[in-house]
Amino acid sequence: DPLLPGLITLAPSFPTLIHLLRPSWRCPRDYRDPSYPGFTSRYPSCYAQHLPPIRTEPIQKADLRAYVGRLEIMAKNDNIHEEETAIANEATHLLPSSSASQDEISETSSITPAWDGLKDFEGLPWWRQPSVYWLLGPYVIFTLAFGGVVVPKLDLQYFADQHSHNPDKVFMPVLLGTDNPQCQIPEVSANSAKFLLVMGLFTGVLSAFVTPKIGHLSDRYGRTRLMALASVGGVLNEFITILVARYPDVIDYRWLLLGSIFDGMTGSFTTGSIMSQSYASDCTPPSKRAVSMGYIHACLFAGLAFGPLLGGYFVKWTGSLLSIFYVVMGCHFAFMLFVWLVVPESLSGRRQLIAREKHEKEKEMRSQTSSSWVATLQNANPFAPLKILRPTGPGTSPALRRNLIALAIDDTIILGASMSAGAVIVLYCGLVWHWDTLEKSKFVSLISFVRVVILMGIFPIVNYFGRTRPAARRRRESGAAAVEKNNGADELDIIVLRVALVSDVVGSLGYVFAHSSGVFVASGMVTALGGLGSATGQAIITKHVPSERVGQLLGAIGMLHALARVFGPVLFNGVYALTAGRFDQAIFVLLASFFGIALTMSFTIKPHVVWEDQPEEERQPLYPTNGTLTLSSDQVPIDEEDQLRSPFNWSMIASRALASTKSRSVAARSIMTSAGAAGRTIKFGPFEVTNQVFLSTPHSFALVNLKPLIPGHVLVCPHKPHKRLTDLTPEETADLFTTVQLTQRLMARAHFRTPEPESGSFSIAVQDGADAGQTVPHVHVHVVPRTAGDMETTDAVYVELASEEGNVGGALWDRELGARPQPGGGMSQVDDEDREPRSVEEMMEETEQYKAMLKEMGIE
């Protein structure tokens, strides 16, 4: 240890030796100190030896700047192994030059996109790392359990009812998957329909109000335990069913309703499905999330389709109707234990704690802003969970609300119509095509098999060629790995959703006009492509919200699913009952109409709209109302022992003092507009630039450039014509650089291959004073989007900014005042005849393009 500082000092002289030693040389702690002189990613230093000195006086603003690098590292969790990041110095090129060697290109081609969703699980053994593949087998068992008991339970109810009236009556055995003549009587049909409706009503209504609660709880306490809870009700339900079947003399069949109540109280099938989708969302990056959702839905279709068939064959092999209920109870029990004890939790303890703290703060805020009885009424409102579909407050926008509502409507229609119309379609096949049970079972199994093939075979290939390969190509070209994060729906998501809905509409119309069973089957296979709709829709909706709200959002969607399962069959069965024998195809007209509504709603979904939720500590104002920065001793922990043990306090102080753009972004974003205020004249120095302004905030504006260095080179300025950056107030400074961040996102959307800023690079520059090259006495920030090969050398932008190319005021003075100032910064003037100043019309056209993009981003 005493030799460590010396080794660090000598490390630049022995790069080869250090490089060879590095794989086995690790710091005793997980901390690395990038602020220590001479540190690079190749020569790590032990952070424990270079802790900031203990302070007993109030921390000043300058001190926070000096310590920020170390404080951020101290805030890292000891259990998380942070990646070592190379620190670029002033001589490091910003982008790989166009003349990069093949070795450099081959190295960048192996770069994979970064995603922090599983960052807390790095370094853990594989059996403790969450993955969607953990769920596929158990979820098939879960859906088989629900799909395998529908028909047996109805037959059991009929036989129990008859036994209560005639205990000596002997029944012929019931074989599922075959034509049971003893069940093809009006009494069975009538009683089964009534009893099924009542059971479905109990389970559906209860699960509709339980599922959102469980979804919201899962954000704070984890997915797996609450996922297992969904099968607890199933175990109790099947236990009661077995008791009713074994002791019909003692237990009336109506006790089956109690089982439905237990099932509904734990969320039933709806909660299990929503929790599985939340789990998949947690452990899958956005670029692959739709595929993971497709796997979950493939398991759903497989279980619901093949459950009755497998159950029927099992009853046939055993010769006992009761045996299937033992098997189903065992399936529920196995799913519950496996998910609870074996499947790794997808939400780390840290993320659960953050969600719980945020929830408590939100409760405190609500209690402070509303009276107790109003809060009680709001909590008692059974439909309150649906408010998540119309979020308000920081980070939200009208476009976000439109997207969430449209996606919720689409998903409810897709799932509700598909599940509600299934039984009626089977009845239609028997009535019109005179199919027996075997033929109807084959039809249902064929459609489900095609859905499974599409979701598990074709869709991953589409995702690979439409999303994975282009992303890999962009990484090779840029030489950097883009950070994956929730960024709303992308173009591929929307295309897949619309294609799925078109197939549903076409297939439903095919049902209407089918005059042979072959055409009817072909139409059904077309609708099988619609299985992509629900998987894609649910993947899209999770990409609109922060990760700590996924469970809450999917819980609200689950509530809509449960209500659709209650009222959907009533609607479809009612229409079929009213039109059977007169216009049998009316049910398919209704089905096509619903899918047509969903298709129309899909055209209101805008890409790349996301809820940009900020951590609570970043929302708190940094500056007092008088605009000065003061940190008193009671605001900063001064206890020496507490400083050493609680690095998070230091990190919070640093983040509040140094991330001012985020702390002010809430207020700024809420009143940003994509144009200047009505009737307001905006000036850049002495020049009017109102027509060039495409974004205006309370303190800043962004405008297109008269002579851009490269396409997308724009300026961001404060409204007040401050000459120097140090003249800005804290509020103006925060607003200025918040606007710079938003402008970066806009320029990425306009000029990069993908709309994420991480898919390219930016040069951000401020020429503060005439000697630095400022030719207009008005503070302005240059925002220059950069791509590989856009200039001869990557650092040429700095030379051009300080020369004639960067003379922002030159052309304006030539045009309006005639007295041209010389660029400063020690650079000689360069004639630039090839770059002619643009016309007003050209700049206004670019301005309107940026305004339109801002509207798509929800800035209106």
N, C-alpha and C positions, 0 to 999 in steps of 0.2 A: 504493500500500500504506500509506503513513503516514496517508492520509486515512480509511482503513477504520474505525478505532475511532470517529472523529468522525462518520462517516456512520451508524454503528450507533446512536450516541447520539441523533442528530437524526432517525433513521428514524421514530419515532412521530409526529413533527410533519409528515412528508411521506409519508403512506401511499400516496397516489395515484401520486406520482412513483416511489417505490420499486417499487410494483406494476408499473408500466410498464417499468421497467428490468430487473426480475427475470428475464424469460425469457432474456436474453442475458448477464446478469451471473452468472458462475459462479466459484466459488473455484478457484484453481489446482490444489488437491488435492481429493480426494473427501470429505475430512473436514468435518463440520459440528459446531459446538460448541454444543449446546443448554444447557449450564450457564453460558454467558457471559451476563452481565446484559443484559437487553433483547432477547435472542434470541427470535425466533419463526420459524415456517416461512417467513414472507414476507420476512424479513430475515436471510439466512444470513451467518455470519461465517466467516472463514478460520481453521480450527482450528490451522494451523501457527503462528500468531502467539500462541497462548494455551496452549502446552504447559504441563503441570505443572512446577514448578521441580524441578531435580535434587536428590535427597536423598542424604545419605550416612549418616544414622542410621536405625535400624529404623523401619518404618512402623507407626504406631499405628492402633487401631481407628477413631478419629475421623477420621484422615486418609483412611482408605479410604472412609468415607462421603462425605467432601467431594469425592473424586476419582472416584467411581464412574461418573458420567455421562461424563466424559472418557475414562476407561479403557475403557469398553465401546465407545466410538466408535473408539479407537485399535486395538482388536482386530479391526475390520472389515478384510476383504481389500481391498487397493487396487484390485483389478479389478472390485469389485462396487459399483455405484452405489446407495447406500442412499436409500430414499424419505425425504423430509423430513416429519417428523411435528410437527404443531402441539402445543405444550406448553400444557396448560390450567392456569390459575392458580386461586386460591381462589374467584374470582368467576365462573368458567366453569360453566355448567349441565352437569350430568352427562348428561342425556338431552334430546332435543328436546321442547319443551313441546307440549301438544296444540293450541296455537294457532299453530303454526308456519306460516309463509307458504307460498304455493304455490311460490315460488322455492326455498325450502329443501327442500321435498318433491321438487321436480324434480331438485335436485342430488343428493339422497340416492338417488334411484331409479336413478342411473347408477353407483352404487357396485358394484364387482365383488368377489367373495370373494377374499381373499388366500390364496396357497398358496406355500410356500417351496421346493417341489420343483425349480423351475427358476430360483430366485433367482440362482444362480451364473452363469446364461447371459444375464442381462439386459444389454441394450446391445450384444449381439453381432449380426452380420448374420444374416439368416434361414437361410442355408445352414449356419450353425454352431449353430443351436438345435435340440435334439432334439425329435422329434415322432413319434407313432405312424404318421403318414402316410408317413414315410420308409420304413417297413417293408412296407407293404401290397403294393406291386408286387414287390419282391424275395422276399417270403414266398410269394406265389402261385407264382413260379418255383421256389422251393425245394420246395414241396409237389407241384407238377407233376412235378418230377424224381423224387420217390419214388413217386408214383402211376403214372407212365407206363411203368415197367420191370418191373412184377411179372409180367405174363403173358409178355412177350417173353423174360425171363430163364428162365422155366420151360421154354418151348418150345426155347430155345437149349440148355438143359441136356440135353433129350431128344435133340435132333439131334446134339449133340456126342457123347453116349453111343453112339448108333447109328453115327456115323461112325468111332468108335474100333474098333467091331467089324466094320464093312463100309465101308472107305474109298471104294469105287466106287459106293455107293448114292446115288441122286439123289432129292432131296426136293421135294415140292410146296411152293410158297411159302405162308407163313403170313401171313394178314391179320387183324390185330386188329380186333375189333368185328364179325367175321363168324363163321359156323360153319365151322371148319376140320376137315373130316372126318378128316384124317390124324392129328389130335391127340385125337379122340374114341375112344380105344382104351384098354383097361385098363392097358397098359404105361405110357402117358403119365401117367395118373391116379395110379398107384401110385408111380412114380419121382418125379413132381413133388411128391406129398404128403410123401414121405420127405425129399427134398432141401430142400424148403421148411421143414420142421420143423428140420432141422439148421442151415440158414442162419439161421433166426429165433432159434434157441437161442444161437448164437455172438453175433449182433448184440445180442439182447435182454439176455443176461446181462452182457456187457461194458458196454453202455450203462447198465445199471441201477446199476453201481458207479462209472462214470465221471461220469455226469450230476450227482450231488450234489457231487462234487469240483469240477467246472467251475462249478456254480452258486455254491458258496462262494467260489471264486476270483474270480468276476465281481464280487462285492461289494467286493473289494479292488483289482482291477485293471481294471475296466470290462467292459462287455457286448459291444461290437462285435467286438473281436479274438477273443474266445472264441466268439461266435456264428459268426464266419467259420470257426473251427476245425471246426465240425460239418460243413462242406462239404468240408474237406480229405480226410476219410475217404471222402466220396462220390466225389470226383475219383479217388482211388486205386482205389476199388471199381469204378467204370466203366472205368477204364483196364485193369484186369485182365480185366474182362468182354470188352472189345474184343480183347485179346490172345487170349483163349480162343476167341473167335468167328473171328478171322482165321487163327489157326494151330492148328486142332484136331489136326493130326498131331503137333505138337510139345508143345502145352500141354494137359494133361488138364482136363476140365471141373471136376474137383474143386478146381482152383485157385480157383474162384469162392468157396470157403470162406475163402481168404485175404483176398479183398475184403471179405467179411462181417466178418472180424476187424478189418481197418483201419477199416471203418465203425463198428463197435462201440467201438473204442478212442478215437475222437473224439466219441463220444456219439450219433452217427447222428441220426435224425429227432427223437428225444426231446429231445436237448440243444438242437437248433435251435429247437424249439417252446418249451421252457422259457426259453431266452435271449430269445426274442422277447417272451414274456409279461413277463419281468423288465424289459425295455426299456420296454414299454408302461406298466408300473407306475411306473417312474421318472419318466416325463415326462407323466403324466396325473393330475390331482387326483382324490381319492377319489370325488367326486360324479360323475365321468365315466368312472371306471376300468372299470366293467362294460361300458360301450359300447365302449371301446377293446379290451377282451378279446374282445368280440363280433366286432369287425372282424378280429382275428387268427384267431378260430375260423372265421369265414366264409371267409377265405382258405384255411384248412386244408381245409374241406369242399369248396370249389371245386376245389382242386388234386387231392385224392384222388379226387373224382368224375369230373372231366373229364380228368384225366391219361391214363387208359387210352384214352378216346375219341380225344383228340387224337393220342396215340401211334399208335393204330390207323390213323387217317386218314393220318398222316405216312408210315407204312410202306406204305400203299396207294399214296400218291402217288409214293414213291421206288422201290417194288418191292424194297426191301432191308430185311431184319430188322435188320441191323447198324446202319443209319442212325440208328435211334432212340437207340442207346447213345451215339453221337457227340453227338446233341442234348442228351441228359441230362447227359453230362459237361460240355458247354458251359454248361448251366443251373447246375450246381454251381459251376463256375468263375466265372461271371458273378455269382452270389450272393455268393461268397466275396470277390471284388474290390470289389463295390459296398458291401457291409457294412463291409469293412475300411477302404476308402479314401474313401468318399463319405458314408456315414451318420454324422451327428454322434454322439459318445459321450454317453450319457445320464447318466453319473456324472461329475461334475466332479472335477478333481484333488484339490480339498479334501476332498470326501466320500470318495474312495478312500483318501487319506492317513489320515483319521479312522478308517476301517474297518480299515486295516492296523495302526494303533497299538492299537486296541481288541483286535484279534486277538492281537497280541504280548503284551499284558497278560494276556489270558485264558490264553495258553499258559504264561506265567510263574506265574500263580496255580495252574494245574493241576499244574505241576511241583513247586510248593512243598507242595501238599496231598496228593500221591500219590507213591509210589515210582516209580523209573524203569521197572521191569518192568511195573508196573500200567499206567503211561501208555502203554508200548509195546503192551500187549495191547488197551487201549482204542482206540489209533490203528489197530491191525490189524483191529479188528472191522468187517466189511464193512457191517453194519447200523447203525453208529454215527451216520451222518447222520440217521437217523430220530429221534434224540433231540430234535431241534428241534421235533418235534410234541408233546413233553411238557416244555416249558421249566420250569425252576425258578429260584429266585433273585429278585433285585430286580425289581419291576414285574410279576411273573407272579401268577397266581391259579388256583384250581381251575376256575373258569368258562372261563378262557383255554385251559387244557389240554383241557377237554371240547369246546370249540368247534373247536380245531385238529384233534383226532382225528376228530370227526364230519365236518368238512369234507374231511379227507383221505380218509376212507372213501367219502364221497359222490362225490368227484371221481374216485377210482380206479374205483369201480363204473360211473360214467357213461361214462368214456372206455374202460375195459377191456371192458365189456359191449358198447358200441356197435361198437368196432373188431373185437372177437373174433367177434361174432355176424353181422357183415356178410357174410362169405363163406358161412356156413351158410344165411343167409336167401336168398341167390342160388341156392344148391343146392336149397333147398326150393321156390323158385318154378319151377325147371325140372322138379322131380319131380312136384309137385302140380298146378301150373297149366300145365305143358308149354310154358313160354315158351322161345323161342329166344334166342340171344345178344343180338339187337337189342332184344327186348322187356325182357330183364333189364337191359340197359344203360339203356334209357329209364326204367325204374323207379328205378334207383340215381340217375340224373341228376335225376329229378323230385324225389326226396326231398332230395337235396343242394341243388337250386335253391331249394326252399321254406325250407330252413335258412338259406341265404344271405340270402334276402329278409327273413326274420324278424330275423336278427342285424344286418343292415345297414340295413334299412328300418323295421321296426316297433319294434324295441327302442330305438333312439334317440328315437323319438316317446314311448314309455312313460317313458323316463328324463327327457325334457323336461317332460312334464306331471306326473310323480310326484316329481321332485327339483329340476329347474332352476327352474321357475316358482315353486313354493312358497318356494325359497330366495331368489329375487329379491323376492318379496312380503315376506318377513321382513326383508330388508335395507332395503326402503323404510320399513317400519313402525318398525324400530329406529334407522334413520339411521346405521348402522355396518356395515362389512363384516366378516362372520365369517371367522375364519382357518380355512382348510380344513386338516385334518390327519387322519392315520389314527385312526379312532375305532371300529374294528370294523364289524360288519355293521349296517346300519340296517334299518328295517322293510320298505322296498321291496326290498332285497336278499333278505331271507328269503322274502318273498311270491313273488318271481320264481323263486327256487330251488325252492320247493315246487310252484308251478304247473308248472314244467318237469318235475319228477319225477312229478307226477300224470299229465301227458300221456304220459310214458314208460310208466307202469303201464297206463293205459287203452289206449294203442296196442298194447302187448304182449298184453294180454288180447283186443284186437280181432283180432290175428293168430291167437290160439287158436281163436276162435269164427267166423272168417271162412269162409263157405261159397261165396264167389264171389270172383273176382279183383278186382272193383270194390270190395268191402268190404275186401279185403286192401290195396289201394292207398290207400283212405281211412284205414285204420289206420296205414299208413306215414306219411301226411301228418300225422296226429296226433302220432306220435313225433317228427316234425321239429321240433315246438315244444320238445322236450326239448333241442335244441341250445343253448337258453338256460342249461341247467343247468351245463355245464362252464365256459362263459364267466363266468357269475355266481359260481360257486363259487370259481374261481381269483381273481377280483377281490376277493371277500370275504376270502379267506385272506391276500391281501397287505395288507389293511387292518387285520389283527390284529397286525402286527409292525412294529418300526422299519424305516425305509427301508434301513438298512445290513444288514438280515438277510433282505431279500426274496429275493435270489439263493440264499441258503442254504436258505430254506424251500421255494422252488419247486424247488430241486435235490432235496430229499427227496421232494417230490411227483413229480418226474420219475423218481426211482428206483421208486416205486410204479407209475407208468405203464409203465415198461419191464418190470417183473416181470409186470404184467397182460398186456402184449403177448406175453410168453413163455408163461405158464400159462393165460391166457384161451382161446386157440385150442385148447389140449389139452383143456380142460374142455368147451367147446361142441362141438368136433368129436367128442369121445368120446361125449357124450350123444346127439348126432345119429346116430352110427354104431350105437349100441346100440338106439335107438328107431325108426330109419327102417323104414317098412313096417308097424310095429305101432302106434305112436302118434307120428306125424310132428310133432305140435304140442308135444311135450315140450320142445323147445328154447325155445319161447316161454313156456311155464310157468316154466322156469328163468330166462328173461330178466325176466319180470314179478316173480318172487321177489326177484331182485337189486335191481331198482328199488324194490320195496316196502321192502326193508331200508334203502336210501338215503333213501327218503321218511320212514321212521320216525326215522332218525338226524337228519334236518333239524329235527325238532321238539325236539331237545336243544340247538339253537344259540340262544344268548342274544344279543340286540342290544347294541351299544355296549360290547363287551368288547375290551380292547386291551392289548398288552404295553407298559407305560409304562417303557421303558428310559431310564435316566438316563446322561448322559455320565460317564465314569469319574472325571473330576476333581471332579464334584459328589457322588460317593459317598464320597469320602475324608472322614473326620471333621474338622470344623473345630476342635473343642474337645478339649483334652487330657483325660485321665481325671480330673484334679482339678477339672474344671469351670471353669477360668479360661482366658482368652484371652491368649496370649503369642505374639508374633511377634518372634523374635530376628533379628539381622542376618544370620545365615547362612541364614535362611529367605526373605529378600527380596533380590533382585538389587540391588546398590548401585553396580555399575559404570555410570558415566554413559553411556558409549557403548552399552553393552548395553541400557540403559533406552530409549534413543532408537530402537534398531534392532529391539527385540524387544517390541512392545506386547502380544503374547500372554501374556507372563509377568505383566504388570500385570493383564491381564484375569482370569487365573486366580486371582491373589491376591484381587482384588475379588470374584469370584464365590464364592470359598470363604468370605469373611468376611461377605458380604451375602446370599447365597442359602442361608441356614442351613436353611430349611424343606426345600429339596431335599436337602441333605446329610444330613438326618435322616429323610427320608421313607422310605428303604429299611427301616430298622429299625422305624419306626412302622407302615408299611403291612403288614409281615409279621405283626404281631400285633394289628392292629385287629380289633375285633369289632363286630357290629351291635347289641349290647346290653351292659349292664354285666356285670361279672364275677358268676359265680353266687353268690348269697347276699350280695352286697356292697350296702351302703346308700350311695347317692350323695346328697350334700347340696350345695345351692347356698346358700352362707352358712349361716344357721340352719335352712333349710327342706329337708326331704327331697323329692327330685325323681326318685327311682329310676324311677318309672313313666313319667316324661316323657323319659327318656334313650333315644335311638335309636342312639348311636354312642359307643363308649368306646375309648380308646387308653391306653398306659401312663401318660401324664401328663395327659390331657385327656378331656373328654366334651362331647357336643352334646345339647341338649334342646330340645323344643318350648316355645313361649312361652305363658304364661297369657293375656296380652292382646297378641297380635301387632299391629303397626302395619298390616301388609298380609299376605295369605297367604304363608307361607314364611318369615316373620320368626322366626329361631331364634337361640339363643345357644350359644356355645362357651366353655367354662370350664376352667381347670386343676383337677385333682382336689384339690390342696391349696388351702385357702381363703385364698390370698394376697390382701391388700387392694389392693396397688398392682402395676402392671405391672413396675416395677423390682425387685420382690421375687422374681420368677421366676428360676430358674437358667437357664443357657444351654440345657440339655436340655429344660426345661419350655417355654421360649420357642419353640424349634424345633418341638416337638411340638404346641404350641398352634396355631401358624399353619399347620402341615401339616394339622392337623385342619380348620382354616378352609378351606383349599383343597379338601379332599375334600368338605366340607359344601357348598361352592359348586357342585361338580359334581353333587352329589345334588339340590340345590335347582333347578339348571338342568334336570335330568331331570324333576323334579316339576312345575315351574311355567313353563318356557319352551316355546315352540312346538317347538323341537328340543332334544335333550339336551346340546348343546354350551354351555358357559358363554359363549362368544362370541356366541351368538344373543340374549343379553339383557345386562343390566348388574346390578351389585351395589353396594349401599352397605355398606361395612365400617366399623364404628365401635367405639371403645373409650372409655368414660367413666371416666377414671382419676382417681378422687377425688370427694368429695362436691360440691365446687364445679363439677365438670364434669357433674353430674347423676347420679352413681352413688348408688343408693338401697339396694343390697345390698352389704355390704363384702366382696365376692368378685369378683376380676377376671373380666370376661366380655366377649366380643366379639360385637357385634350383626352378624348376617349377614342382609341384607335384599335379596331378589331384586327387581329393578326392571324394569318394562316401561313403554313410552310411555303417558302419561296415567294412571298409577296414583295420582298425587297432583295437587293443583291446580298446584303448581310443583315442579320436580324437586328443589329444595333444601329443600322443606318437611320432609323426613325429619330434617334436623338440628334444626329447631325442635321437632319432635315428640319427638325423643329427649331433648331438654333440658327438656321440659315434662311435663305429666301423662301424655300418651300414651306417653312413654318411661319412665315410672316403673315399672320392672320389679318392684321390691320392694313397691310400694304395695298391689297386690291380695293378694300373699302375706301381708303384714303384716295387712291387713284381715281375712283369712280365719283366720289362726292366732294373731296376737299382739295385734291390735286397736290398736296404736300406730303410726300411719301416718307415715313420714318424709316431709319435703317435698323435692321435686326441687330440685337446685341449678342452678348455671350461670346465675344471674341471670334466670331465666325465671319468670314468675308461674304459679301453679297454675291449670290449666284443667279445668273440669268436663267429663267425657267420659261422659255417661250412655248414649250410643249404643253404646259399646264395652263390653259386659258381659264380665266374666271368664268364661272357658270352663269347662265342667265337666271333672272328671277323666276321664270316659268319652270326651269329645271329644278331649282331648289324647292319651289312650292310643290312640285310633283313628288319629290322625295319626302317632303314634310307630310303630305297626305298619306303616303304609303306607311310611314311610321305611326301616324295617328290611327290608321285602320288596324295595324298590328296591336297597338296599345288597347284598343277596344276589345280585341280578341283575348287579351290578357286580363280583361276585367277593369282596366283603367279608363273610365269614361268621363 
